[in-house]
Amino acid sequence: MSDYVNLFQNFLPPTATILELPNTQESPAVLVADIDGDHIEEIIGAYKYEKQNYLLILKIMNDQWLPLIHIKGSGYGITDLMAAPLTENWINTIIVGWQKGSMWSELDLLQWTNKGFVRLPTNNMVYSKLEAEDMPGTYGQDGQYELAIWLHDTGEAYKVDVYRFSQGELVQAHDVYPYYYKKVEYYYEKLLQTNDFSFYWYYLSDAQKKTGDLEQSLNSIDKALTFHLPYPSRELLLNKQQQVAKLLSDASSNNKVVIDQKSGDVTGDGFINTVYLTGEKTEGSPFWKNISLEIINEKTNMYEIIPLKENAGYNPTIFLGDFTGDRVDDILIVIDTGGSGGTIYAYVFSFIEGSMRQIFDADEYNERTKYEVNYQNQYKVTVLSSDPKKKYLLDLMYKGQEYLSEIYNENGTLKQPIKGWVDPIGGLYPIDFARDGNYELMAIQEIAGRYHADGLGYVENVLKWNVHAFVTDRQNVSIFGEDLPS
């Protein structure tokens, strides 16, 4: 690294100095990483010149190092300089912490684009400690890094939030909470071994709640309340205690446990709500029963339980996102029925006129969308959709001679009339097609021929909210391809 530091120094103005990172042993703020996606590493460094901080990026071109760009920074020093793939394009983002105070720094994110370097929006985020990591979420690691932001409060206590870049902005990464807040929990447990203060118990309880360890969270709140001047206040701790105790009581009665949880503003009041799916697990089976939606409102300290029409099945999940366009998170619940058709129960709930209302039910959707599937002469199948009114013509020639000979005469006419069908919804996926923060629903339904395993393709409906209901914005039919010889 010393060679890179010396090389970097050669490109600075005569009186400029390389900034130092405040490690245990101070080290030059110089980094080597590929930050433009060409698989060739650049040199990135921070320096001070005439009381102003800058970043300089050096790139090797035609076998020689050349300055690519000088970028003006802020603050009076630097606390962090690293590179990690934060955005969905997986090109390393330059992550900088410009020191603004003894306990806090300003986050600066620089991203290479086809128009050069741009600053990613951070909403002027400040922090005291920073960690970048590809954290495992619901489906494990995905190659995109998250940022853990630690903001100093009092003593050695920090308010911790975890973010990722999505749709061009930093959003809270709720799916990695169970993983990362275990680290936060360990931090406070270790701190409390030698520092028994109310504010550490408070932050420990918050971390335990976010990992789903409700019983331990309640115990930590109880400990915080034993102090003469509990932190942050006795009233707030008692409200938190009531929330967690209620959730724990409902989960323990009827052997209920938390199946899935997410956090987001689902009421539009600017406060983060915790949204849970709870249910009873069948011993020795992945089957869940008595599933219910439960919401804790952090502003009003109200606790709401919403029963589901179909409350039993497999793999229940929650997704939070804005489907109605009001910039408030709505709640999507999907449960596998476990039937041979691979169908689902699905619901969307939205906060409308002061209350949580169901605005989508997969069963109701299945009832109002009808299809006809008819085999035709000359190896064709028609699929007729009632809403929207569409006709699709499928060619069965790819099915092969053995399949066709069971159905058709040698002249291509049907041996007898055959009707197929379209399954109820088997998959419902939130997708932001326009990348504007508003999600649509992609509903997938399988087309079956003579029997269910005789799959012919899928009907795909993109459902969009029109102020009153979800309606089909566009419809497609996808078919299976013929296997080609290798």
C-alpha positions as CSV (number, residue, x, y, z in Angstrom):
1,M,0.0,0.0,0.0
2,S,2.9,2.4,0.7
3,D,3.7,2.4,-3.0
4,Y,0.2,3.5,-3.9
5,V,0.4,6.2,-1.2
6,N,3.6,7.5,-2.6
7,L,2.2,7.4,-6.1
8,F,-0.9,9.3,-5.0
9,Q,1.2,12.0,-3.3
10,N,2.9,12.7,-6.6
11,F,-0.4,13.9,-8.1
12,L,-1.2,16.4,-5.3
13,P,-0.5,20.1,-5.3
14,P,2.8,21.0,-3.6
15,T,1.3,22.0,-0.2
16,A,-1.5,19.4,-0.1
17,T,-1.5,16.7,2.6
18,I,-3.1,13.3,2.5
19,L,-5.8,12.9,5.1
20,E,-5.5,10.3,7.8
21,L,-8.1,7.8,8.8
22,P,-8.6,7.7,12.6
23,N,-7.8,4.1,13.2
24,T,-5.9,2.9,16.3
25,Q,-2.8,3.4,14.2
26,E,-3.5,6.4,11.9
27,S,-3.3,5.4,8.2
28,P,-3.4,7.4,5.0
29,A,-6.9,7.8,3.5
30,V,-5.9,6.0,0.3
31,L,-8.0,3.1,-1.2
32,V,-7.4,0.7,-4.2
33,A,-10.6,-0.6,-5.8
34,D,-12.4,-1.0,-9.1
35,I,-15.0,1.7,-9.0
36,D,-16.1,1.9,-12.7
37,G,-16.8,-1.8,-13.4
38,D,-14.0,-2.4,-15.9
39,H,-12.3,-5.0,-13.5
40,I,-9.2,-2.7,-13.3
41,E,-8.5,-1.1,-9.9
42,E,-8.3,2.6,-9.4
43,I,-6.6,4.6,-6.7
44,I,-8.9,6.7,-4.6
45,G,-7.5,9.1,-1.9
46,A,-8.5,12.0,0.2
47,Y,-6.4,15.1,0.7
48,K,-6.5,18.6,2.2
49,Y,-5.5,21.6,0.2
50,E,-5.8,25.2,1.4
51,K,-8.2,24.2,4.2
52,Q,-10.5,22.3,1.7
53,N,-11.0,18.5,1.6
54,Y,-10.9,16.7,-1.7
55,L,-11.1,13.2,-3.2
56,L,-8.7,12.4,-6.1
57,I,-9.2,9.3,-8.3
58,L,-6.3,8.0,-10.4
59,K,-6.9,5.6,-13.3
60,I,-4.3,3.6,-15.2
61,M,-4.6,4.4,-19.0
62,N,-2.1,3.3,-21.6
63,D,0.1,1.7,-18.9
64,Q,0.4,5.0,-16.9
65,W,-1.5,6.5,-14.0
66,L,-3.4,9.6,-14.7
67,P,-5.8,11.8,-12.6
68,L,-9.4,11.1,-13.5
69,I,-11.2,13.6,-11.3
70,H,-10.9,15.8,-8.2
71,I,-14.1,15.9,-6.1
72,K,-14.6,18.5,-3.4
73,G,-15.4,17.2,0.0
74,S,-16.6,18.7,3.2
75,G,-15.8,18.8,7.0
76,Y,-12.4,19.1,8.6
77,G,-11.3,15.5,8.3
78,I,-12.2,12.0,7.2
79,T,-13.4,9.1,9.2
80,D,-14.2,6.5,6.5
81,L,-13.1,5.6,3.0
82,M,-14.3,2.4,1.4
83,A,-15.8,0.9,-1.7
84,A,-18.7,-1.6,-1.9
85,P,-21.5,-2.5,-4.3
86,L,-24.5,-0.5,-2.8
87,T,-26.7,-0.1,-5.8
88,E,-28.5,-2.6,-8.0
89,N,-25.9,-2.4,-10.7
90,W,-23.3,-4.0,-8.4
91,I,-20.5,-1.5,-9.4
92,N,-18.6,-0.4,-6.3
93,T,-19.8,2.8,-4.7
94,I,-17.2,5.1,-3.0
95,I,-18.3,5.5,0.6
96,V,-16.9,8.5,2.4
97,G,-17.4,9.9,5.9
98,W,-16.5,13.6,6.1
99,Q,-15.8,14.5,9.8
100,K,-18.0,17.3,10.9
101,G,-17.8,16.9,14.7
102,S,-16.0,14.9,17.4
103,M,-18.8,12.3,17.4
104,W,-20.3,12.5,13.9
105,S,-19.6,12.5,10.2
106,E,-21.5,13.3,7.1
107,L,-22.2,10.4,4.7
108,D,-21.1,10.9,1.1
109,L,-21.7,8.3,-1.6
110,L,-20.1,8.6,-5.1
111,Q,-21.2,6.4,-8.0
112,W,-19.8,5.9,-11.4
113,T,-22.3,6.2,-14.2
114,N,-22.0,6.5,-18.0
115,K,-22.1,10.3,-17.4
116,G,-19.3,10.2,-14.9
117,F,-19.4,10.3,-11.1
118,V,-22.6,11.4,-9.4
119,R,-23.5,11.8,-5.7
120,L,-26.1,9.4,-4.6
121,P,-28.9,10.9,-2.4
122,T,-28.3,10.5,1.3
123,N,-30.8,13.0,2.8
124,N,-27.9,14.7,4.6
125,M,-27.4,11.6,6.7
126,V,-24.9,11.8,9.6
127,Y,-23.5,9.0,11.7
128,S,-21.0,8.2,14.4
129,K,-20.0,4.7,13.2
130,L,-20.6,3.0,9.9
131,E,-20.5,-0.6,8.7
132,A,-21.0,-1.9,5.1
133,E,-21.8,-5.5,4.6
134,D,-23.7,-7.9,2.3
135,M,-26.1,-8.9,5.0
136,P,-28.3,-12.0,4.7
137,G,-32.0,-11.3,4.4
138,T,-35.0,-13.5,3.9
139,Y,-33.3,-15.4,1.0
140,G,-29.7,-15.0,2.1
141,Q,-27.0,-12.7,0.7
142,D,-27.7,-11.1,-2.7
143,G,-24.4,-9.3,-3.5
144,Q,-25.8,-5.9,-2.7
145,Y,-24.3,-4.3,0.4
146,E,-26.3,-2.7,3.2
147,L,-25.1,0.2,5.4
148,A,-25.4,0.0,9.2
149,I,-25.6,3.6,10.6
150,W,-24.7,4.1,14.3
151,L,-25.6,7.5,15.6
152,H,-24.3,8.5,19.0
153,D,-26.9,9.1,21.7
154,T,-25.4,9.1,25.2
155,G,-22.5,7.4,26.9
156,E,-21.6,4.5,24.6
157,A,-25.2,4.1,23.4
158,Y,-26.1,4.5,19.7
159,K,-29.3,4.5,17.7
160,V,-28.8,1.9,15.0
161,D,-30.5,1.8,11.6
162,V,-29.8,-0.4,8.6
163,Y,-30.3,0.8,5.0
164,R,-29.9,-0.3,1.4
165,F,-30.2,1.4,-1.9
166,S,-33.5,0.7,-3.6
167,Q,-35.2,2.6,-6.4
168,G,-32.5,5.3,-6.2
169,E,-32.7,6.1,-2.5
170,L,-31.6,4.8,0.9
171,V,-34.4,2.8,2.5
172,Q,-34.5,0.7,5.7
173,A,-33.5,-2.9,5.1
174,H,-36.1,-4.6,7.4
175,D,-35.4,-8.1,6.0
176,V,-31.8,-8.1,7.5
177,Y,-32.9,-6.9,10.9
178,P,-32.9,-10.5,12.5
179,Y,-29.2,-10.8,11.3
180,Y,-27.7,-7.4,12.0
181,Y,-29.5,-6.6,15.3
182,K,-28.0,-9.8,16.8
183,K,-24.7,-7.9,16.5
184,V,-26.3,-4.9,18.2
185,E,-27.7,-7.1,20.9
186,Y,-24.3,-8.6,21.6
187,Y,-22.7,-5.1,21.7
188,Y,-25.1,-4.0,24.5
189,E,-24.9,-7.3,26.4
190,K,-21.1,-6.9,26.5
191,L,-21.4,-3.2,27.5
192,L,-23.8,-4.1,30.4
193,Q,-21.3,-6.5,31.9
194,T,-19.3,-3.4,33.2
195,N,-21.8,-0.5,32.7
196,D,-25.2,-1.0,34.2
197,F,-27.1,2.0,32.9
198,S,-30.8,2.4,32.0
199,F,-30.1,3.6,28.5
200,Y,-28.1,0.5,27.6
201,W,-31.0,-1.7,28.7
202,Y,-33.3,0.4,26.6
203,Y,-31.3,0.0,23.5
204,L,-30.7,-3.7,24.2
205,S,-34.5,-4.2,24.4
206,D,-34.9,-2.4,21.0
207,A,-32.3,-4.7,19.4
208,Q,-34.0,-7.8,20.9
209,K,-37.4,-6.7,19.6
210,K,-36.0,-6.3,16.1
211,T,-34.5,-9.8,16.1
212,G,-37.9,-11.2,17.2
213,D,-36.7,-12.1,20.7
214,L,-39.8,-10.6,22.4
215,E,-39.4,-12.3,25.8
216,Q,-35.8,-11.0,26.3
217,S,-36.9,-7.6,25.0
218,L,-39.5,-7.5,27.7
219,N,-37.0,-8.5,30.4
220,S,-34.7,-5.7,29.3
221,I,-37.5,-3.1,29.5
222,D,-38.2,-4.4,33.0
223,K,-34.5,-3.8,33.9
224,A,-34.5,-0.3,32.5
225,L,-37.6,0.5,34.6
226,T,-35.8,-0.4,37.9
227,F,-33.7,2.8,37.7
228,H,-34.6,6.0,39.5
229,L,-34.5,8.0,36.3
230,P,-35.2,5.5,33.6
231,Y,-34.2,6.3,30.0
232,P,-35.7,7.7,27.8
233,S,-38.7,8.2,30.2
234,R,-40.8,6.0,32.4
235,E,-43.9,6.7,30.3
236,L,-42.2,5.7,27.1
237,L,-40.8,2.5,28.6
238,L,-44.2,1.6,30.0
239,N,-45.7,2.0,26.6
240,K,-43.0,-0.1,25.0
241,Q,-43.5,-2.7,27.8
242,Q,-47.3,-2.8,27.0
243,Q,-46.7,-3.3,23.3
244,V,-44.2,-6.1,23.7
245,A,-46.2,-7.8,26.5
246,K,-49.3,-7.7,24.3
247,L,-47.5,-9.2,21.3
248,L,-45.8,-11.8,23.5
249,S,-49.1,-12.7,25.2
250,D,-51.0,-13.1,21.9
251,A,-48.1,-15.2,20.5
252,S,-47.9,-17.5,23.6
253,S,-51.6,-18.0,23.9
254,N,-52.7,-20.6,21.4
255,N,-49.0,-21.4,20.9
256,K,-48.6,-18.5,18.5
257,V,-45.2,-17.5,17.3
258,V,-44.0,-14.7,15.0
259,I,-43.7,-16.1,11.5
260,D,-42.5,-13.0,9.7
261,Q,-42.1,-9.3,10.5
262,K,-41.4,-6.1,8.7
263,S,-41.1,-2.4,9.7
264,G,-42.4,0.6,7.8
265,D,-44.7,3.5,8.0
266,V,-48.1,1.9,7.1
267,T,-50.3,4.6,8.6
268,G,-48.7,7.7,7.0
269,D,-48.0,9.5,10.3
270,G,-44.2,9.5,9.7
271,F,-43.6,6.9,12.4
272,I,-42.3,3.4,11.8
273,N,-44.8,0.6,12.5
274,T,-43.9,-3.0,13.2
275,V,-46.0,-5.4,11.2
276,Y,-46.1,-9.1,12.2
277,L,-47.6,-12.3,10.9
278,T,-48.2,-14.7,13.8
279,G,-49.6,-18.2,13.8
280,E,-49.5,-21.7,15.2
281,K,-47.0,-24.2,13.7
282,T,-48.0,-27.8,13.3
283,E,-45.5,-30.1,15.0
284,G,-43.3,-31.9,12.5
285,S,-44.8,-30.0,9.6
286,P,-44.2,-26.6,7.8
287,F,-48.0,-26.0,8.0
288,W,-49.2,-22.9,9.8
289,K,-52.7,-22.3,11.2
290,N,-54.5,-19.4,12.9
291,I,-52.4,-16.9,11.0
292,S,-53.2,-13.3,11.8
293,L,-51.8,-9.8,10.9
294,E,-50.7,-7.8,13.9
295,I,-49.6,-4.1,13.8
296,I,-47.9,-2.0,16.5
297,N,-48.3,1.8,15.9
298,E,-45.2,3.5,17.4
299,K,-46.9,6.9,17.5
300,T,-50.2,6.0,19.3
301,N,-48.9,2.8,21.0
302,M,-52.0,1.1,19.7
303,Y,-51.9,-2.6,19.0
304,E,-54.1,-4.0,16.2
305,I,-54.9,-7.6,15.3
306,I,-56.5,-8.2,11.8
307,P,-57.8,-11.7,11.2
308,L,-57.3,-13.2,7.7
309,K,-60.2,-14.9,5.8
310,E,-58.0,-17.9,4.9
311,N,-55.6,-18.2,7.9
312,A,-53.8,-21.6,7.3
313,G,-51.2,-22.7,4.8
314,Y,-47.5,-22.7,4.1
315,N,-44.7,-20.2,3.9
316,P,-46.6,-17.0,5.0
317,T,-44.8,-13.8,4.1
318,I,-45.2,-10.0,4.4
319,F,-44.1,-7.4,1.9
320,L,-44.4,-3.7,2.6
321,G,-44.5,-1.3,-0.4
322,D,-46.6,1.5,-1.8
323,F,-49.3,0.1,-4.1
324,T,-51.9,2.9,-4.0
325,G,-49.5,5.8,-4.8
326,D,-50.0,7.8,-1.6
327,R,-46.3,7.3,-0.5
328,V,-47.4,5.2,2.4
329,D,-46.5,1.5,2.7
330,D,-49.2,-1.0,2.1
331,I,-49.1,-4.6,3.3
332,L,-49.0,-7.6,1.0
333,I,-49.5,-11.1,2.6
334,V,-49.0,-14.3,0.6
335,I,-49.6,-17.8,1.9
336,D,-49.1,-21.0,-0.1
337,T,-52.2,-23.2,0.0
338,G,-50.3,-26.4,-0.3
339,G,-52.7,-27.8,-2.9
340,S,-51.5,-29.7,-6.0
341,G,-52.1,-26.6,-8.2
342,G,-49.5,-24.6,-6.4
343,T,-52.1,-21.8,-5.7
344,I,-51.9,-19.1,-3.0
345,Y,-54.0,-17.0,-0.6
346,A,-53.1,-13.3,-1.0
347,Y,-54.3,-10.1,0.6
348,V,-53.3,-6.4,0.4
349,F,-54.1,-4.1,3.3
350,S,-54.0,-0.3,3.1
351,F,-54.5,2.5,5.6
352,I,-57.5,4.5,4.2
353,E,-59.5,7.2,6.0
354,G,-58.1,6.4,9.4
355,S,-58.3,2.6,9.4
356,M,-56.6,-0.5,7.9
357,R,-58.7,-1.9,5.1
358,Q,-58.3,-4.9,2.8
359,I,-58.1,-3.8,-0.8
360,F,-57.2,-7.1,-2.5
361,D,-58.2,-10.7,-2.0
362,A,-56.8,-13.4,-4.4
363,D,-60.0,-15.5,-4.0
364,E,-62.2,-12.6,-5.1
365,Y,-59.9,-11.9,-8.0
366,N,-60.1,-15.5,-9.1
367,E,-63.9,-15.4,-9.0
368,R,-64.2,-12.4,-11.3
369,T,-61.6,-13.4,-13.8
370,K,-62.8,-16.3,-16.0
371,Y,-61.0,-18.1,-18.8
372,E,-61.9,-20.7,-21.4
373,V,-59.2,-23.1,-22.8
374,N,-60.2,-25.2,-25.8
375,Y,-58.2,-27.5,-28.0
376,Q,-58.6,-26.8,-31.7
377,N,-57.9,-28.7,-34.9
378,Q,-54.4,-28.5,-36.5
379,Y,-52.6,-28.7,-33.1
380,K,-53.8,-25.4,-31.6
381,V,-55.3,-24.3,-28.3
382,T,-57.3,-21.1,-27.8
383,V,-57.3,-19.3,-24.4
384,L,-60.1,-16.8,-24.0
385,S,-59.9,-14.2,-21.2
386,S,-63.1,-12.5,-19.9
387,D,-61.4,-9.5,-18.3
388,P,-59.8,-8.1,-20.3
389,K,-61.5,-9.6,-23.3
390,K,-58.5,-11.3,-25.1
391,K,-57.9,-14.3,-27.2
392,Y,-54.6,-16.2,-27.4
393,L,-53.7,-19.0,-29.8
394,L,-51.1,-21.5,-28.6
395,D,-49.3,-23.9,-31.0
396,L,-48.8,-27.4,-29.6
397,M,-46.3,-28.7,-32.2
398,Y,-43.5,-28.4,-29.7
399,K,-45.2,-31.1,-27.6
400,G,-43.9,-33.8,-29.9
401,Q,-45.5,-36.6,-31.9
402,E,-46.2,-38.9,-29.0
403,Y,-48.3,-36.3,-27.2
404,L,-50.1,-35.1,-30.4
405,S,-51.0,-38.6,-31.6
406,E,-53.0,-39.2,-28.4
407,I,-55.2,-36.2,-29.2
408,Y,-55.2,-35.7,-33.0
409,N,-56.0,-37.8,-36.0
410,E,-53.3,-38.1,-38.7
411,N,-55.0,-35.2,-40.6
412,G,-54.7,-32.9,-37.6
413,T,-58.3,-33.0,-36.5
414,L,-59.2,-33.6,-32.9
415,K,-60.2,-37.2,-31.9
416,Q,-62.7,-35.7,-29.5
417,P,-63.4,-32.2,-27.9
418,I,-61.0,-31.3,-25.1
419,K,-61.2,-28.4,-22.7
420,G,-58.4,-27.2,-20.4
421,W,-58.5,-24.6,-17.7
422,V,-56.6,-21.7,-16.1
423,D,-55.6,-22.2,-12.4
424,P,-56.3,-19.7,-9.7
425,I,-53.4,-17.4,-8.9
426,G,-50.2,-19.4,-8.2
427,G,-47.9,-16.4,-7.7
428,L,-48.3,-12.8,-6.9
429,Y,-45.2,-10.6,-7.1
430,P,-44.8,-6.8,-6.3
431,I,-42.9,-5.1,-9.1
432,D,-42.2,-1.4,-9.6
433,F,-42.2,-1.4,-13.4
434,A,-41.9,2.4,-13.8
435,R,-39.2,2.7,-11.0
436,D,-41.3,5.5,-9.5
437,G,-41.8,4.0,-6.0
438,N,-45.3,2.7,-6.9
439,Y,-45.6,-1.1,-7.0
440,E,-47.9,-3.1,-9.3
441,L,-48.9,-6.7,-8.7
442,M,-47.8,-9.4,-11.2
443,A,-50.4,-12.3,-11.0
444,I,-49.3,-15.6,-12.5
445,Q,-51.9,-18.3,-13.4
446,E,-50.9,-21.6,-15.0
447,I,-52.7,-22.9,-18.1
448,A,-53.5,-26.6,-17.9
449,G,-54.5,-29.0,-20.7
450,R,-56.0,-32.4,-20.3
451,Y,-54.8,-32.7,-16.6
452,H,-52.9,-30.4,-14.3
453,A,-49.4,-31.7,-15.0
454,D,-50.1,-31.1,-18.7
455,G,-49.0,-27.4,-18.5
456,L,-49.4,-25.3,-21.6
457,G,-48.1,-21.9,-20.2
458,Y,-49.0,-19.1,-18.0
459,V,-51.4,-16.1,-18.0
460,E,-49.7,-13.1,-16.6
461,N,-51.8,-10.1,-15.4
462,V,-50.2,-6.8,-14.3
463,L,-52.6,-5.4,-11.7
464,K,-52.5,-1.6,-11.0
465,W,-54.4,0.4,-8.4
466,N,-56.9,2.8,-10.0
467,V,-58.0,4.6,-6.8
468,H,-60.9,2.2,-6.2
469,A,-59.5,-1.3,-7.0
470,F,-56.7,-3.3,-8.6
471,V,-57.4,-3.6,-12.4
472,T,-55.5,-5.3,-15.1
473,D,-53.1,-2.9,-16.7
474,R,-51.8,-5.4,-19.2
475,Q,-52.1,-9.1,-19.8
476,N,-49.8,-11.6,-21.5
477,V,-49.6,-15.3,-22.1
478,S,-46.2,-17.0,-21.8
479,I,-45.6,-20.5,-23.3
480,F,-43.1,-23.2,-22.7
481,G,-40.3,-23.6,-25.2
482,E,-39.3,-26.7,-27.1
483,D,-36.2,-28.4,-25.9
484,L,-33.5,-28.4,-28.6
485,P,-30.8,-31.1,-28.9
486,S,-27.6,-30.2,-27.2
